[in-house]
Amino acid sequence: MLAVRPVRHVIYLHGFASSPASSKARRFAQELAALGVECTCPDLNQPSFETLTVTRMLDVTARAITSVGDGPIALVGSSLGGFLAVHAADRDRTGSVDRLVLLAPAFDFGGNRLRQLGDRGIDAWRRTGRLEVFHYGDNAIRSVGFALCEDAAQYDAFALPAGPAALVFQGRQDDTVPAESVVRWASTRPNVDLRLVNDGHQLATSMDEIWLASKAFLGLDATQLP
């Protein structure tokens, strides 16, 4: 399943209430820079976390893809970023995105209308128009509008056709993204290499393994470089 051509550019999509300064984003950026591969990580919070929607994040991602130009381009997505990556790849008309690396991808983010909040949580969010969450990128409590929930409902990762080849890492002890949902998504897509690891949602103890596998998948092993 290794790529024939090394990627020319990587676009890293961070998770919900995270930022380009996340530990995984920085790890990929540093490793890729050492190999001379460009990496960009758009700030999906901009222009305002409070007005965040999936559609807006996908528009940001589409502009990032277009700005790179010729591929091959890989999308690396963490949690919500993984959800965005599969939809962005499906919407890509440049033909540049040819592979995905997905880390604890939140495939059920849209289709289940964020049901982890429960019916009461969703009702309260709808009634007040805002949901307070801890924003790890800002290290502070931030509010996000109900438009995120309404907009996300139109995006279903399970309904997408098979897209580019994907390398997926999922923790068995993940208490944010159920491993079962990732297994279900991967089970109908023969071009997906799913690696289940003994780790939690942050995949903190698996990053060395993730990087080594990703480097090979991206065509960046020393023996493959020109």
N, C-alpha and C positions, 0 to 999 in steps of 0.2 A: 504493500500500500504506500510505499515511499514515493514522493513526488519525483518526476523526471527532472524538472528544472528547479534550481534553487529559487526561493522567493526573492523578489526584488525589494519588497516593502511589506511591513507588517503594521496593521492597524489594530491597536489594543482597545477593547471596549470594556470599561470598568463596570462594576456592579452598582446596584441601587444604594443611594446614600453613601457613595464612595467617591473617588476622585482619581485623576491621573497620578497622584502621589501614593497610591496604594502599594503595598509591598510587592504584590505579584506584578503589577505594571512596571515598577522600577526594576524588578529582577529581569523581566523580559527585555526591557529597554537596554539595560546594561550588558546583558549577554549578547544581544543582537548587535549593539554598537561595537563590541569587541570583534565581531565577525565582519564588520563593515556593512551591515544591513540596516537600512533606515527603518525607524519605528516611530509612529505617531500615536498619541493617545488623546483623542478629543475629550474635552471636558463636557460631559453629557448633562451637567447641572445647569449650564449656561443657556439663556441669559438669567434664568431664575429657577431655583429648585422648586419654589412654590408653584410654578406654572408648568411643571414637568409633565410630559405625555410621551407615550411610546412613539407616536407619529413624529413628534419633534425630534426625538433621539434618532430615529431612523433617517430623518432628513439630514441631521448633522453627519451621520455616518455616510450617507450617500454623497454628501459634498466632500467628505474626506477621501472617499474612493475616487471620485472624479478628479480631485486635485492631484492625486498621485500620478495619474496617467496610465501608461502601459504597465501591465503586470509582468509576471504573476504576483498577485497580492494575496496575503493570508489575513484573515480576521481571527484574532484571538479574543475570546469573550469570557468574562468571569461572571457567574451567577446571572443577574439580569443581562449583563453584557453577552452571555451565551445565547440567551433568548433573542436579543437584538441581532446577533451575528447570523443566525439561521434565516431570520426574516430579511436582513439586509442582503444576504447572498441571493435569496429568492428574488428580490427586487432589482438586483444589479443587472443593468443592461450594457455595461461596458465590456463584459466578458473577461475582466481582469481578476476577479476573485475566484481562485481555483482550489482553495482548501481552507479548512476551519480547525482551530484548536479551541475546544470548549472546556472550561473548568467549572465544575459544579453548576451546569447550566440550568437556569430556572425555567424549564420548558412549560411549566403550568402557570406562569405569571399572568398571561393574558386570558387564556380560556377559562380559568376558574374564577376570574374576577377577584383575585387576591383572597381566596376563601380562608386562608390561614388566619385572617382577622376574625372570622366567624360572622354570623348574621348580625349580631348586635354591633360588632365593630364596624361593619360596612354601613349599617343604618346610621350609626352615630357620625361616621365620616360624611355620609350624604347629607345629613341634617345640618351639620356645622360647616360643611364645605371644606374642612381641613383635617389633616391627620398629622399628629406630632410624632416624629421619629428621631432617633439619634443618628446624626449624620457623621459617619466616621471620617470623612474627608475634612469636615469643619471642626470635628471634636466638640459638637454642640447639638442641642435640640433644634430641629428645623421643622417647619410645617410644609406639607405638600397638599395641593388642592385635589378635590374629588374628580376633577377632569382626568387625572391619571387613571383612576379606576374605570371610568366610563370609556375612555379611549382604548385601554388595554383589552377590553372585552372583545374587540373586533379582530384580535390577533391570536391565532391558534397554531402553535408550533407543530402540533400533532397532525394538522391537516395539510401541512406543506408537502410537496413532492420531494423526492430524494434530491438533495442539492450536491454541492461539492464534497469531495472526500473530507472526512472529519475524524480527528483524534479527540476523544472525549475522556476526561478524568472525572470520576465521581467517588466521593467518600462514602463508605458504608455506614459511618457514624454521623453523617450529615443530618442535623436537626432542623435545617432550613429548607433544603431541597431534598425531597424523598428520593432515595436511590431507585425505588421502584419505578418512579416516573421517567427517570433517565433510561433505565433498562427497557421500559416499554417503548420509548421513542426510538431507541437504537435498534430494537428487535426487528423493525420493518424496513431498515435501511442497510443494505449489504455493503455500502461504501463507508460505513462507520466502524472505527476501531475503538471499542469501549474498554477502558481500563478501570476496574473497581479497586480502590485502595482502602486500606484501614486508616481512615483519616476523617476529620470533620469538614465542615463547610469551607473553612479557610484553606484547607489542603496544605497547611503550614509545614507539616513534617514530610510531605511528599514532593516538595518543590524541586529537589535535585533530580528525582526520577522523572518528574514532569518535564523539566528543561531538557534532559538528555533525549527523551523520546520525542519531544517537540522539535529539537534540533535536527534529528534524523528525518522526521516527517516533513519538515520545511525544506529538506534538501540541502542542509547546511553542514553535514558531516565533512570533515577535512578531505576525505577521499572523493567527495562529490563536487567539491568546489573547483572552479576552473583555475 
